[in-house]
Amino acid sequence: MSGPVTLGIPQLAPTDIRGAGLTLSLGKAVAVMAKALFGHVVAPAELRVVEENAVLRAKVRRLEQELLELRAQREAAIARELLSMAGDNAEPALA
């Protein structure tokens, strides 16, 4: 028994599909769809980079939140100091 084993799955002959100025080989389209359906195999180095990227993004979000909190604390401290400097005879600015 010689020849390719198809496991009962009909094999499509590679043909060209032309449309909208794009030429795509049907065989390539099937390969792309297979990757989409079964998941793309990623090299371990790429997985490490993706994981490191996720960790760094989480760290940036945490630092941005901390920055917002520190700015709010600073604004509150400035407001308290200005009120204490004005004393009891503080008047509205637009009066």
PDB file of N, CA, C and O in Angstrom:
ATOM      1  N   MET A   1       0.856  -1.178   0.000  1.00  0.00           N
ATOM      2  CA  MET A   1       0.000   0.000   0.000  1.00  0.00           C
ATOM      3  C   MET A   1       0.895   1.231   0.000  1.00  0.00           C
ATOM      4  O   MET A   1       1.567   1.510   0.993  1.00  0.00           O
ATOM      5  N   SER A   2       0.909   1.959  -1.088  1.00  0.00           N
ATOM      6  CA  SER A   2       1.755   3.139  -1.190  1.00  0.00           C
ATOM      7  C   SER A   2       0.887   4.362  -1.406  1.00  0.00           C
ATOM      8  O   SER A   2      -0.267   4.257  -1.820  1.00  0.00           O
ATOM      9  N   GLY A   3       1.446   5.502  -1.127  1.00  0.00           N
ATOM     10  CA  GLY A   3       0.702   6.753  -1.295  1.00  0.00           C
ATOM     11  C   GLY A   3       0.358   7.357   0.062  1.00  0.00           C
ATOM     12  O   GLY A   3       0.546   6.714   1.094  1.00  0.00           O
ATOM     13  N   PRO A   4      -0.148   8.594   0.065  1.00  0.00           N
ATOM     14  CA  PRO A   4      -0.449   9.275   1.320  1.00  0.00           C
ATOM     15  C   PRO A   4      -1.668   8.662   2.008  1.00  0.00           C
ATOM     16  O   PRO A   4      -2.600   8.184   1.361  1.00  0.00           O
ATOM     17  N   VAL A   5      -1.630   8.694   3.304  1.00  0.00           N
ATOM     18  CA  VAL A   5      -2.752   8.222   4.108  1.00  0.00           C
ATOM     19  C   VAL A   5      -3.643   9.416   4.398  1.00  0.00           C
ATOM     20  O   VAL A   5      -3.168  10.434   4.900  1.00  0.00           O
ATOM     21  N   THR A   6      -4.939   9.303   4.086  1.00  0.00           N
ATOM     22  CA  THR A   6      -5.831  10.444   4.239  1.00  0.00           C
ATOM     23  C   THR A   6      -6.768  10.309   5.423  1.00  0.00           C
ATOM     24  O   THR A   6      -7.464  11.269   5.755  1.00  0.00           O
ATOM     25  N   LEU A   7      -6.814   9.168   6.064  1.00  0.00           N
ATOM     26  CA  LEU A   7      -7.682   8.924   7.216  1.00  0.00           C
ATOM     27  C   LEU A   7      -9.149   9.207   6.894  1.00  0.00           C
ATOM     28  O   LEU A   7      -9.916   9.619   7.765  1.00  0.00           O
ATOM     29  N   GLY A   8      -9.525   8.986   5.655  1.00  0.00           N
ATOM     30  CA  GLY A   8     -10.916   9.168   5.274  1.00  0.00           C
ATOM     31  C   GLY A   8     -11.345  10.614   5.103  1.00  0.00           C
ATOM     32  O   GLY A   8     -12.521  10.882   4.855  1.00  0.00           O
ATOM     33  N   ILE A   9     -10.405  11.562   5.232  1.00  0.00           N
ATOM     34  CA  ILE A   9     -10.721  12.978   5.089  1.00  0.00           C
ATOM     35  C   ILE A   9     -10.392  13.380   3.661  1.00  0.00           C
ATOM     36  O   ILE A   9      -9.258  13.200   3.216  1.00  0.00           O
ATOM     37  N   PRO A  10     -11.363  13.920   2.937  1.00  0.00           N
ATOM     38  CA  PRO A  10     -11.055  14.317   1.558  1.00  0.00           C
ATOM     39  C   PRO A  10     -10.014  15.430   1.539  1.00  0.00           C
ATOM     40  O   PRO A  10     -10.094  16.389   2.306  1.00  0.00           O
ATOM     41  N   GLN A  11      -9.056  15.287   0.666  1.00  0.00           N
ATOM     42  CA  GLN A  11      -7.994  16.278   0.541  1.00  0.00           C
ATOM     43  C   GLN A  11      -8.339  17.242  -0.590  1.00  0.00           C
ATOM     44  O   GLN A  11      -8.749  16.818  -1.670  1.00  0.00           O
ATOM     45  N   LEU A  12      -8.174  18.529  -0.340  1.00  0.00           N
ATOM     46  CA  LEU A  12      -8.436  19.537  -1.347  1.00  0.00           C
ATOM     47  C   LEU A  12      -7.174  19.790  -2.148  1.00  0.00           C
ATOM     48  O   LEU A  12      -6.084  19.912  -1.590  1.00  0.00           O
ATOM     49  N   ALA A  13      -7.330  19.867  -3.440  1.00  0.00           N
ATOM     50  CA  ALA A  13      -6.207  20.191  -4.290  1.00  0.00           C
ATOM     51  C   ALA A  13      -5.944  21.685  -4.185  1.00  0.00           C
ATOM     52  O   ALA A  13      -6.887  22.476  -4.210  1.00  0.00           O
ATOM     53  N   PRO A  14      -4.682  22.090  -4.067  1.00  0.00           N
ATOM     54  CA  PRO A  14      -4.405  23.524  -3.980  1.00  0.00           C
ATOM     55  C   PRO A  14      -4.799  24.223  -5.275  1.00  0.00           C
ATOM     56  O   PRO A  14      -4.290  23.904  -6.349  1.00  0.00           O
ATOM     57  N   THR A  15      -5.690  25.156  -5.158  1.00  0.00           N
ATOM     58  CA  THR A  15      -6.118  25.967  -6.294  1.00  0.00           C
ATOM     59  C   THR A  15      -6.013  27.416  -5.890  1.00  0.00           C
ATOM     60  O   THR A  15      -5.823  27.723  -4.713  1.00  0.00           O
ATOM     61  N   ASP A  16      -6.133  28.296  -6.833  1.00  0.00           N
ATOM     62  CA  ASP A  16      -6.058  29.729  -6.549  1.00  0.00           C
ATOM     63  C   ASP A  16      -7.450  30.312  -6.490  1.00  0.00           C
ATOM     64  O   ASP A  16      -8.299  29.995  -7.323  1.00  0.00           O
ATOM     65  N   ILE A  17      -7.690  31.162  -5.512  1.00  0.00           N
ATOM     66  CA  ILE A  17      -8.930  31.916  -5.405  1.00  0.00           C
ATOM     67  C   ILE A  17      -8.552  33.364  -5.632  1.00  0.00           C
ATOM     68  O   ILE A  17      -7.689  33.900  -4.936  1.00  0.00           O
ATOM     69  N   ARG A  18      -9.185  33.997  -6.594  1.00  0.00           N
ATOM     70  CA  ARG A  18      -8.880  35.392  -6.902  1.00  0.00           C
ATOM     71  C   ARG A  18     -10.100  36.235  -6.594  1.00  0.00           C
ATOM     72  O   ARG A  18     -11.218  35.903  -6.989  1.00  0.00           O
ATOM     73  N   GLY A  19      -9.875  37.326  -5.886  1.00  0.00           N
ATOM     74  CA  GLY A  19     -10.974  38.231  -5.600  1.00  0.00           C
ATOM     75  C   GLY A  19     -10.449  39.453  -4.885  1.00  0.00           C
ATOM     76  O   GLY A  19      -9.559  39.353  -4.041  1.00  0.00           O
ATOM     77  N   ALA A  20     -10.993  40.592  -5.217  1.00  0.00           N
ATOM     78  CA  ALA A  20     -10.638  41.872  -4.602  1.00  0.00           C
ATOM     79  C   ALA A  20      -9.139  42.141  -4.668  1.00  0.00           C
ATOM     80  O   ALA A  20      -8.570  42.738  -3.755  1.00  0.00           O
ATOM     81  N   GLY A  21      -8.505  41.702  -5.744  1.00  0.00           N
ATOM     82  CA  GLY A  21      -7.088  41.977  -5.922  1.00  0.00           C
ATOM     83  C   GLY A  21      -6.186  41.116  -5.053  1.00  0.00           C
ATOM     84  O   GLY A  21      -4.995  41.405  -4.936  1.00  0.00           O
ATOM     85  N   LEU A  22      -6.721  40.066  -4.440  1.00  0.00           N
ATOM     86  CA  LEU A  22      -5.939  39.217  -3.542  1.00  0.00           C
ATOM     87  C   LEU A  22      -5.912  37.812  -4.103  1.00  0.00           C
ATOM     88  O   LEU A  22      -6.958  37.269  -4.457  1.00  0.00           O
ATOM     89  N   THR A  23      -4.751  37.220  -4.189  1.00  0.00           N
ATOM     90  CA  THR A  23      -4.627  35.839  -4.627  1.00  0.00           C
ATOM     91  C   THR A  23      -4.183  35.029  -3.424  1.00  0.00           C
ATOM     92  O   THR A  23      -3.171  35.337  -2.794  1.00  0.00           O
ATOM     93  N   LEU A  24      -4.950  33.981  -3.106  1.00  0.00           N
ATOM     94  CA  LEU A  24      -4.652  33.157  -1.941  1.00  0.00           C
ATOM     95  C   LEU A  24      -4.733  31.712  -2.350  1.00  0.00           C
ATOM     96  O   LEU A  24      -5.717  31.295  -2.961  1.00  0.00           O
ATOM     97  N   SER A  25      -3.740  30.954  -2.033  1.00  0.00           N
ATOM     98  CA  SER A  25      -3.755  29.537  -2.334  1.00  0.00           C
ATOM     99  C   SER A  25      -4.689  28.848  -1.349  1.00  0.00           C
ATOM    100  O   SER A  25      -4.605  29.078  -0.142  1.00  0.00           O
ATOM    101  N   LEU A  26      -5.575  28.007  -1.859  1.00  0.00           N
ATOM    102  CA  LEU A  26      -6.537  27.324  -0.998  1.00  0.00           C
ATOM    103  C   LEU A  26      -5.827  26.424  -0.004  1.00  0.00           C
ATOM    104  O   LEU A  26      -6.273  26.282   1.135  1.00  0.00           O
ATOM    105  N   GLY A  27      -4.715  25.808  -0.428  1.00  0.00           N
ATOM    106  CA  GLY A  27      -3.945  24.973   0.488  1.00  0.00           C
ATOM    107  C   GLY A  27      -3.430  25.776   1.676  1.00  0.00           C
ATOM    108  O   GLY A  27      -3.437  25.283   2.804  1.00  0.00           O
ATOM    109  N   LYS A  28      -2.988  26.998   1.440  1.00  0.00           N
ATOM    110  CA  LYS A  28      -2.501  27.870   2.507  1.00  0.00           C
ATOM    111  C   LYS A  28      -3.654  28.282   3.419  1.00  0.00           C
ATOM    112  O   LYS A  28      -3.496  28.357   4.638  1.00  0.00           O
ATOM    113  N   ALA A  29      -4.818  28.548   2.819  1.00  0.00           N
ATOM    114  CA  ALA A  29      -5.985  28.932   3.617  1.00  0.00           C
ATOM    115  C   ALA A  29      -6.384  27.812   4.560  1.00  0.00           C
ATOM    116  O   ALA A  29      -6.767  28.068   5.702  1.00  0.00           O
ATOM    117  N   VAL A  30      -6.299  26.572   4.094  1.00  0.00           N
ATOM    118  CA  VAL A  30      -6.629  25.432   4.949  1.00  0.00           C
ATOM    119  C   VAL A  30      -5.633  25.334   6.093  1.00  0.00           C
ATOM    120  O   VAL A  30      -6.018  25.040   7.224  1.00  0.00           O
ATOM    121  N   ALA A  31      -4.358  25.577   5.812  1.00  0.00           N
ATOM    122  CA  ALA A  31      -3.338  25.520   6.867  1.00  0.00           C
ATOM    123  C   ALA A  31      -3.564  26.607   7.901  1.00  0.00           C
ATOM    124  O   ALA A  31      -3.417  26.360   9.098  1.00  0.00           O
ATOM    125  N   VAL A  32      -3.922  27.813   7.456  1.00  0.00           N
ATOM    126  CA  VAL A  32      -4.186  28.921   8.378  1.00  0.00           C
ATOM    127  C   VAL A  32      -5.393  28.597   9.239  1.00  0.00           C
ATOM    128  O   VAL A  32      -5.379  28.846  10.445  1.00  0.00           O
ATOM    129  N   MET A  33      -6.443  28.042   8.630  1.00  0.00           N
ATOM    130  CA  MET A  33      -7.640  27.683   9.392  1.00  0.00           C
ATOM    131  C   MET A  33      -7.329  26.572  10.393  1.00  0.00           C
ATOM    132  O   MET A  33      -7.859  26.571  11.504  1.00  0.00           O
ATOM    133  N   ALA A  34      -6.483  25.640  10.010  1.00  0.00           N
ATOM    134  CA  ALA A  34      -6.122  24.566  10.931  1.00  0.00           C
ATOM    135  C   ALA A  34      -5.407  25.133  12.150  1.00  0.00           C
ATOM    136  O   ALA A  34      -5.664  24.698  13.273  1.00  0.00           O
ATOM    137  N   LYS A  35      -4.513  26.099  11.945  1.00  0.00           N
ATOM    138  CA  LYS A  35      -3.840  26.733  13.078  1.00  0.00           C
ATOM    139  C   LYS A  35      -4.845  27.456  13.962  1.00  0.00           C
ATOM    140  O   LYS A  35      -4.740  27.418  15.188  1.00  0.00           O
ATOM    141  N   ALA A  36      -5.815  28.112  13.345  1.00  0.00           N
ATOM    142  CA  ALA A  36      -6.817  28.835  14.120  1.00  0.00           C
ATOM    143  C   ALA A  36      -7.675  27.876  14.923  1.00  0.00           C
ATOM    144  O   ALA A  36      -8.029  28.172  16.064  1.00  0.00           O
ATOM    145  N   LEU A  37      -8.014  26.737  14.349  1.00  0.00           N
ATOM    146  CA  LEU A  37      -8.883  25.782  15.041  1.00  0.00           C
ATOM    147  C   LEU A  37      -8.165  25.019  16.135  1.00  0.00           C
ATOM    148  O   LEU A  37      -8.731  24.811  17.209  1.00  0.00           O
ATOM    149  N   PHE A  38      -6.950  24.602  15.895  1.00  0.00           N
ATOM    150  CA  PHE A  38      -6.244  23.747  16.838  1.00  0.00           C
ATOM    151  C   PHE A  38      -5.219  24.479  17.694  1.00  0.00           C
ATOM    152  O   PHE A  38      -4.574  23.861  18.542  1.00  0.00           O
ATOM    153  N   GLY A  39      -5.059  25.755  17.492  1.00  0.00           N
ATOM    154  CA  GLY A  39      -4.098  26.524  18.293  1.00  0.00           C
ATOM    155  C   GLY A  39      -2.750  26.563  17.610  1.00  0.00           C
ATOM    156  O   GLY A  39      -2.317  25.590  16.993  1.00  0.00           O
ATOM    157  N   HIS A  40      -2.114  27.668  17.727  1.00  0.00           N
ATOM    158  CA  HIS A  40      -0.819  27.872  17.093  1.00  0.00           C
ATOM    159  C   HIS A  40       0.275  27.417  18.044  1.00  0.00           C
ATOM    160  O   HIS A  40       0.251  27.765  19.224  1.00  0.00           O
ATOM    161  N   VAL A  41       1.219  26.658  17.557  1.00  0.00           N
ATOM    162  CA  VAL A  41       2.334  26.200  18.376  1.00  0.00           C
ATOM    163  C   VAL A  41       3.317  27.351  18.528  1.00  0.00           C
ATOM    164  O   VAL A  41       3.800  27.907  17.542  1.00  0.00           O
ATOM    165  N   VAL A  42       3.605  27.698  19.774  1.00  0.00           N
ATOM    166  CA  VAL A  42       4.461  28.847  20.061  1.00  0.00           C
ATOM    167  C   VAL A  42       5.756  28.344  20.686  1.00  0.00           C
ATOM    168  O   VAL A  42       5.751  27.439  21.521  1.00  0.00           O
ATOM    169  N   ALA A  43       6.839  28.934  20.274  1.00  0.00           N
ATOM    170  CA  ALA A  43       8.145  28.574  20.829  1.00  0.00           C
ATOM    171  C   ALA A  43       8.204  28.971  22.300  1.00  0.00           C
ATOM    172  O   ALA A  43       7.589  29.961  22.696  1.00  0.00           O
ATOM    173  N   PRO A  44       8.938  28.212  23.116  1.00  0.00           N
ATOM    174  CA  PRO A  44       9.036  28.540  24.551  1.00  0.00           C
ATOM    175  C   PRO A  44       9.542  29.951  24.816  1.00  0.00           C
ATOM    176  O   PRO A  44       9.120  30.584  25.783  1.00  0.00           O
ATOM    177  N   ALA A  45      10.437  30.451  23.975  1.00  0.00           N
ATOM    178  CA  ALA A  45      10.950  31.815  24.162  1.00  0.00           C
ATOM    179  C   ALA A  45       9.815  32.824  23.993  1.00  0.00           C
ATOM    180  O   ALA A  45       9.751  33.815  24.720  1.00  0.00           O
ATOM    181  N   GLU A  46       8.918  32.571  23.034  1.00  0.00           N
ATOM    182  CA  GLU A  46       7.787  33.472  22.829  1.00  0.00           C
ATOM    183  C   GLU A  46       6.835  33.429  24.019  1.00  0.00           C
ATOM    184  O   GLU A  46       6.295  34.459  24.422  1.00  0.00           O
ATOM    185  N   LEU A  47       6.631  32.245  24.580  1.00  0.00           N
ATOM    186  CA  LEU A  47       5.766  32.127  25.758  1.00  0.00           C
ATOM    187  C   LEU A  47       6.342  32.900  26.936  1.00  0.00           C
ATOM    188  O   LEU A  47       5.605  33.537  27.689  1.00  0.00           O
ATOM    189  N   ARG A  48       7.663  32.842  27.094  1.00  0.00           N
ATOM    190  CA  ARG A  48       8.315  33.571  28.178  1.00  0.00           C
ATOM    191  C   ARG A  48       8.117  35.073  28.004  1.00  0.00           C
ATOM    192  O   ARG A  48       7.854  35.786  28.973  1.00  0.00           O
ATOM    193  N   VAL A  49       8.245  35.549  26.773  1.00  0.00           N
ATOM    194  CA  VAL A  49       8.069  36.974  26.494  1.00  0.00           C
ATOM    195  C   VAL A  49       6.622  37.387  26.771  1.00  0.00           C
ATOM    196  O   VAL A  49       6.383  38.445  27.353  1.00  0.00           O
ATOM    197  N   VAL A  50       5.665  36.566  26.363  1.00  0.00           N
ATOM    198  CA  VAL A  50       4.255  36.878  26.603  1.00  0.00           C
ATOM    199  C   VAL A  50       3.969  36.928  28.100  1.00  0.00           C
ATOM    200  O   VAL A  50       3.273  37.825  28.577  1.00  0.00           O
ATOM    201  N   GLU A  51       4.509  35.963  28.836  1.00  0.00           N
ATOM    202  CA  GLU A  51       4.309  35.937  30.288  1.00  0.00           C
ATOM    203  C   GLU A  51       4.956  37.142  30.954  1.00  0.00           C
ATOM    204  O   GLU A  51       4.356  37.762  31.833  1.00  0.00           O
ATOM    205  N   GLU A  52       6.170  37.478  30.544  1.00  0.00           N
ATOM    206  CA  GLU A  52       6.856  38.640  31.107  1.00  0.00           C
ATOM    207  C   GLU A  52       6.096  39.927  30.785  1.00  0.00           C
ATOM    208  O   GLU A  52       6.021  40.833  31.614  1.00  0.00           O
ATOM    209  N   ASN A  53       5.539  40.000  29.590  1.00  0.00           N
ATOM    210  CA  ASN A  53       4.753  41.168  29.183  1.00  0.00           C
ATOM    211  C   ASN A  53       3.525  41.311  30.084  1.00  0.00           C
ATOM    212  O   ASN A  53       3.195  42.419  30.508  1.00  0.00           O
ATOM    213  N   ALA A  54       2.855  40.208  30.375  1.00  0.00           N
ATOM    214  CA  ALA A  54       1.675  40.251  31.236  1.00  0.00           C
ATOM    215  C   ALA A  54       2.050  40.703  32.650  1.00  0.00           C
ATOM    216  O   ALA A  54       1.327  41.488  33.263  1.00  0.00           O
ATOM    217  N   VAL A  55       3.174  40.212  33.164  1.00  0.00           N
ATOM    218  CA  VAL A  55       3.628  40.604  34.498  1.00  0.00           C
ATOM    219  C   VAL A  55       3.954  42.100  34.526  1.00  0.00           C
ATOM    220  O   VAL A  55       3.598  42.798  35.475  1.00  0.00           O
ATOM    221  N   LEU A  56       4.626  42.585  33.489  1.00  0.00           N
ATOM    222  CA  LEU A  56       4.987  44.003  33.446  1.00  0.00           C
ATOM    223  C   LEU A  56       3.754  44.895  33.309  1.00  0.00           C
ATOM    224  O   LEU A  56       3.700  45.969  33.908  1.00  0.00           O
ATOM    225  N   ARG A  57       2.767  44.464  32.528  1.00  0.00           N
ATOM    226  CA  ARG A  57       1.533  45.241  32.408  1.00  0.00           C
ATOM    227  C   ARG A  57       0.806  45.332  33.745  1.00  0.00           C
ATOM    228  O   ARG A  57       0.277  46.386  34.098  1.00  0.00           O
ATOM    229  N   ALA A  58       0.782  44.226  34.490  1.00  0.00           N
ATOM    230  CA  ALA A  58       0.148  44.237  35.809  1.00  0.00           C
ATOM    231  C   ALA A  58       0.893  45.178  36.752  1.00  0.00           C
ATOM    232  O   ALA A  58       0.272  45.894  37.537  1.00  0.00           O
ATOM    233  N   LYS A  59       2.219  45.176  36.674  1.00  0.00           N
ATOM    234  CA  LYS A  59       3.022  46.060  37.518  1.00  0.00           C
ATOM    235  C   LYS A  59       2.763  47.525  37.166  1.00  0.00           C
ATOM    236  O   LYS A  59       2.677  48.371  38.057  1.00  0.00           O
ATOM    237  N   VAL A  60       2.641  47.828  35.878  1.00  0.00           N
ATOM    238  CA  VAL A  60       2.354  49.204  35.454  1.00  0.00           C
ATOM    239  C   VAL A  60       0.997  49.639  35.981  1.00  0.00           C
ATOM    240  O   VAL A  60       0.853  50.760  36.470  1.00  0.00           O
ATOM    241  N   ARG A  61      -0.019  48.749  35.887  1.00  0.00           N
ATOM    242  CA  ARG A  61      -1.354  49.097  36.407  1.00  0.00           C
ATOM    243  C   ARG A  61      -1.298  49.381  37.908  1.00  0.00           C
ATOM    244  O   ARG A  61      -1.922  50.328  38.386  1.00  0.00           O
ATOM    245  N   ARG A  62      -0.544  48.554  38.654  1.00  0.00           N
ATOM    246  CA  ARG A  62      -0.419  48.753  40.099  1.00  0.00           C
ATOM    247  C   ARG A  62       0.272  50.078  40.406  1.00  0.00           C
ATOM    248  O   ARG A  62      -0.151  50.804  41.307  1.00  0.00           O
ATOM    249  N   LEU A  63       1.334  50.399  39.665  1.00  0.00           N
ATOM    250  CA  LEU A  63       2.055  51.649  39.888  1.00  0.00           C
ATOM    251  C   LEU A  63       1.220  52.868  39.508  1.00  0.00           C
ATOM    252  O   LEU A  63       1.288  53.902  40.172  1.00  0.00           O
ATOM    253  N   GLU A  64       0.429  52.746  38.435  1.00  0.00           N
ATOM    254  CA  GLU A  64      -0.453  53.855  38.061  1.00  0.00           C
ATOM    255  C   GLU A  64      -1.496  54.111  39.154  1.00  0.00           C
ATOM    256  O   GLU A  64      -1.803  55.263  39.460  1.00  0.00           O
ATOM    257  N   GLN A  65      -2.040  53.039  39.742  1.00  0.00           N
ATOM    258  CA  GLN A  65      -3.010  53.190  40.825  1.00  0.00           C
ATOM    259  C   GLN A  65      -2.358  53.838  42.050  1.00  0.00           C
ATOM    260  O   GLN A  65      -2.950  54.708  42.689  1.00  0.00           O
ATOM    261  N   GLU A  66      -1.139  53.406  42.369  1.00  0.00           N
ATOM    262  CA  GLU A  66      -0.413  53.994  43.490  1.00  0.00           C
ATOM    263  C   GLU A  66      -0.146  55.480  43.241  1.00  0.00           C
ATOM    264  O   GLU A  66      -0.242  56.293  44.161  1.00  0.00           O
ATOM    265  N   LEU A  67       0.188  55.830  42.005  1.00  0.00           N
ATOM    266  CA  LEU A  67       0.425  57.230  41.654  1.00  0.00           C
ATOM    267  C   LEU A  67      -0.835  58.062  41.856  1.00  0.00           C
ATOM    268  O   LEU A  67      -0.762  59.171  42.386  1.00  0.00           O
ATOM    269  N   LEU A  68      -1.993  57.544  41.441  1.00  0.00           N
ATOM    270  CA  LEU A  68      -3.250  58.260  41.648  1.00  0.00           C
ATOM    271  C   LEU A  68      -3.530  58.485  43.127  1.00  0.00           C
ATOM    272  O   LEU A  68      -3.969  59.565  43.523  1.00  0.00           O
ATOM    273  N   GLU A  69      -3.278  57.469  43.943  1.00  0.00           N
ATOM    274  CA  GLU A  69      -3.500  57.596  45.384  1.00  0.00           C
ATOM    275  C   GLU A  69      -2.565  58.639  46.000  1.00  0.00           C
ATOM    276  O   GLU A  69      -2.991  59.447  46.825  1.00  0.00           O
ATOM    277  N   LEU A  70      -1.286  58.619  45.595  1.00  0.00           N
ATOM    278  CA  LEU A  70      -0.323  59.590  46.125  1.00  0.00           C
ATOM    279  C   LEU A  70      -0.670  61.010  45.710  1.00  0.00           C
ATOM    280  O   LEU A  70      -0.512  61.945  46.495  1.00  0.00           O
ATOM    281  N   ARG A  71      -1.143  61.176  44.478  1.00  0.00           N
ATOM    282  CA  ARG A  71      -1.554  62.516  44.037  1.00  0.00           C
ATOM    283  C   ARG A  71      -2.754  63.011  44.838  1.00  0.00           C
ATOM    284  O   ARG A  71      -2.818  64.183  45.207  1.00  0.00           O
ATOM    285  N   ALA A  72      -3.696  62.125  45.105  1.00  0.00           N
ATOM    286  CA  ALA A  72      -4.868  62.514  45.891  1.00  0.00           C
ATOM    287  C   ALA A  72      -4.463  62.894  47.313  1.00  0.00           C
ATOM    288  O   ALA A  72      -4.989  63.858  47.868  1.00  0.00           O
ATOM    289  N   GLN A  73      -3.532  62.145  47.907  1.00  0.00           N
ATOM    290  CA  GLN A  73      -3.040  62.465  49.248  1.00  0.00           C
ATOM    291  C   GLN A  73      -2.332  63.816  49.254  1.00  0.00           C
ATOM    292  O   GLN A  73      -2.501  64.610  50.179  1.00  0.00           O
ATOM    293  N   ARG A  74      -1.535  64.071  48.210  1.00  0.00           N
ATOM    294  CA  ARG A  74      -0.817  65.345  48.129  1.00  0.00           C
ATOM    295  C   ARG A  74      -1.784  66.511  48.011  1.00  0.00           C
ATOM    296  O   ARG A  74      -1.615  67.534  48.674  1.00  0.00           O
ATOM    297  N   GLU A  75      -2.800  66.358  47.164  1.00  0.00           N
ATOM    298  CA  GLU A  75      -3.798  67.422  47.003  1.00  0.00           C
ATOM    299  C   GLU A  75      -4.535  67.688  48.310  1.00  0.00           C
ATOM    300  O   GLU A  75      -4.797  68.840  48.654  1.00  0.00           O
ATOM    301  N   ALA A  76      -4.870  66.631  49.037  1.00  0.00           N
ATOM    302  CA  ALA A  76      -5.559  66.799  50.318  1.00  0.00           C
ATOM    303  C   ALA A  76      -4.653  67.500  51.326  1.00  0.00           C
ATOM    304  O   ALA A  76      -5.116  68.351  52.086  1.00  0.00           O
ATOM    305  N   ALA A  77      -3.365  67.149  51.340  1.00  0.00           N
ATOM    306  CA  ALA A  77      -2.426  67.785  52.263  1.00  0.00           C
ATOM    307  C   ALA A  77      -2.259  69.268  51.928  1.00  0.00           C
ATOM    308  O   ALA A  77      -2.186  70.102  52.830  1.00  0.00           O
ATOM    309  N   ILE A  78      -2.198  69.594  50.653  1.00  0.00           N
ATOM    310  CA  ILE A  78      -2.080  71.001  50.246  1.00  0.00           C
ATOM    311  C   ILE A  78      -3.320  71.775  50.657  1.00  0.00           C
ATOM    312  O   ILE A  78      -3.221  72.897  51.154  1.00  0.00           O
ATOM    313  N   ALA A  79      -4.485  71.178  50.452  1.00  0.00           N
ATOM    314  CA  ALA A  79      -5.733  71.853  50.821  1.00  0.00           C
ATOM    315  C   ALA A  79      -5.790  72.095  52.326  1.00  0.00           C
ATOM    316  O   ALA A  79      -6.198  73.173  52.759  1.00  0.00           O
ATOM    317  N   ARG A  80      -5.389  71.109  53.132  1.00  0.00           N
ATOM    318  CA  ARG A  80      -5.372  71.284  54.594  1.00  0.00           C
ATOM    319  C   ARG A  80      -4.412  72.381  55.014  1.00  0.00           C
ATOM    320  O   ARG A  80      -4.727  73.191  55.886  1.00  0.00           O
ATOM    321  N   GLU A  81      -3.240  72.407  54.394  1.00  0.00           N
ATOM    322  CA  GLU A  81      -2.251  73.422  54.751  1.00  0.00           C
ATOM    323  C   GLU A  81      -2.742  74.817  54.372  1.00  0.00           C
ATOM    324  O   GLU A  81      -2.548  75.764  55.133  1.00  0.00           O
ATOM    325  N   LEU A  82      -3.363  74.954  53.226  1.00  0.00           N
ATOM    326  CA  LEU A  82      -3.885  76.258  52.826  1.00  0.00           C
ATOM    327  C   LEU A  82      -4.982  76.712  53.774  1.00  0.00           C
ATOM    328  O   LEU A  82      -5.044  77.889  54.128  1.00  0.00           O
ATOM    329  N   LEU A  83      -5.850  75.795  54.192  1.00  0.00           N
ATOM    330  CA  LEU A  83      -6.906  76.160  55.139  1.00  0.00           C
ATOM    331  C   LEU A  83      -6.326  76.540  56.496  1.00  0.00           C
ATOM    332  O   LEU A  83      -6.829  77.454  57.149  1.00  0.00           O
ATOM    333  N   SER A  84      -5.275  75.850  56.925  1.00  0.00           N
ATOM    334  CA  SER A  84      -4.674  76.182  58.214  1.00  0.00           C
ATOM    335  C   SER A  84      -3.943  77.520  58.142  1.00  0.00           C
ATOM    336  O   SER A  84      -3.899  78.246  59.135  1.00  0.00           O
ATOM    337  N   MET A  85      -3.373  77.857  57.000  1.00  0.00           N
ATOM    338  CA  MET A  85      -2.690  79.133  56.851  1.00  0.00           C
ATOM    339  C   MET A  85      -3.684  80.292  56.832  1.00  0.00           C
ATOM    340  O   MET A  85      -3.377  81.388  57.301  1.00  0.00           O
ATOM    341  N   ALA A  86      -4.875  80.044  56.289  1.00  0.00           N
ATOM    342  CA  ALA A  86      -5.895  81.091  56.208  1.00  0.00           C
ATOM    343  C   ALA A  86      -6.451  81.403  57.596  1.00  0.00           C
ATOM    344  O   ALA A  86      -6.853  82.536  57.863  1.00  0.00           O
ATOM    345  N   GLY A  87      -6.475  80.436  58.453  1.00  0.00           N
ATOM    346  CA  GLY A  87      -6.970  80.665  59.824  1.00  0.00           C
ATOM    347  C   GLY A  87      -8.473  80.798  59.873  1.00  0.00           C
ATOM    348  O   GLY A  87      -9.186  80.314  58.995  1.00  0.00           O
ATOM    349  N   ASP A  88      -8.951  81.470  60.926  1.00  0.00           N
ATOM    350  CA  ASP A  88     -10.405  81.617  61.154  1.00  0.00           C
ATOM    351  C   ASP A  88     -11.027  82.700  60.282  1.00  0.00           C
ATOM    352  O   ASP A  88     -12.235  82.674  60.046  1.00  0.00           O
ATOM    353  N   ASN A  89     -10.245  83.635  59.808  1.00  0.00           N
ATOM    354  CA  ASN A  89     -10.799  84.733  59.047  1.00  0.00           C
ATOM    355  C   ASN A  89     -10.696  84.504  57.534  1.00  0.00           C
ATOM    356  O   ASN A  89     -10.487  85.446  56.770  1.00  0.00           O
ATOM    357  N   ALA A  90     -10.842  83.253  57.116  1.00  0.00           N
ATOM    358  CA  ALA A  90     -10.808  82.919  55.688  1.00  0.00           C
ATOM    359  C   ALA A  90     -12.097  83.373  55.021  1.00  0.00           C
ATOM    360  O   ALA A  90     -13.192  83.167  55.546  1.00  0.00           O
ATOM    361  N   GLU A  91     -11.951  83.986  53.871  1.00  0.00           N
ATOM    362  CA  GLU A  91     -13.097  84.444  53.089  1.00  0.00           C
ATOM    363  C   GLU A  91     -13.105  83.705  51.762  1.00  0.00           C
ATOM    364  O   GLU A  91     -12.053  83.288  51.278  1.00  0.00           O
ATOM    365  N   PRO A  92     -14.282  83.540  51.170  1.00  0.00           N
ATOM    366  CA  PRO A  92     -14.329  82.918  49.845  1.00  0.00           C
ATOM    367  C   PRO A  92     -13.543  83.743  48.839  1.00  0.00           C
ATOM    368  O   PRO A  92     -13.503  84.969  48.943  1.00  0.00           O
ATOM    369  N   ALA A  93     -12.938  83.110  47.898  1.00  0.00           N
ATOM    370  CA  ALA A  93     -12.076  83.796  46.938  1.00  0.00           C
ATOM    371  C   ALA A  93     -12.858  84.738  46.044  1.00  0.00           C
ATOM    372  O   ALA A  93     -12.302  85.743  45.600  1.00  0.00           O
ATOM    373  N   LEU A  94     -14.113  84.462  45.762  1.00  0.00           N
ATOM    374  CA  LEU A  94     -14.894  85.302  44.851  1.00  0.00           C
ATOM    375  C   LEU A  94     -15.776  86.295  45.585  1.00  0.00           C
ATOM    376  O   LEU A  94     -16.656  86.889  44.962  1.00  0.00           O
ATOM    377  N   ALA A  95     -15.584  86.496  46.851  1.00  0.00           N
ATOM    378  CA  ALA A  95     -16.451  87.412  47.612  1.00  0.00           C
ATOM    379  C   ALA A  95     -16.068  88.846  47.402  1.00  0.00           C
ATOM    380  O   ALA A  95     -16.695  89.741  47.969  1.00  0.00           O
TER     381      ALA A  95
END
